[in-house]
Amino acid sequence: QVQLVESGGGLVQAGGSLRLSCAASGRPFSMFAMGWFRQSPGKEREFVAAIRWSGGLTFYADSVKGRFTISTDNAKNTVYLQMNSLKPEDTAAYYCAASTSYSSSYDSPLPYGSWGQGTQVTVSS
């Protein structure tokens, strides 16, 4: 089992930037990929970005392409989400997730077996 702890959320004005971090512990060597999802009140959890641990192949939701960047620091077992040009519609709780299985795509919750507690991102207009 992999344990995940997110950090870096907060309040920012539209057009601003934030960087989220997610540190993995437990059995991080078993991870195939890590991803970020977000959820707003009354809405379903939606995919934001994902990255394969080996090779660094990335996946992005269309709504964040060109604005968000996912990356890893393998030595620290940490994944980052750099968020630029933030918009009010990016406001949500952001969750980090880890997958210990291979999948052709990581843009749904199905491949992920471990989840963090979430960190709130609020973008004011």
Secondary structure, 3 states (H helix, E strand, C coil): CCEEEEECCEEEECCCCEEEEEEEECCHHHCCEEEEEEECCCCCCEEEEEEECCCCCEEECCCCCCCEEEEEEHHHCEEEEEECCCCHHHCEEEEEEEECCCCCCCCCCCCCCEECCCEEEEEEC
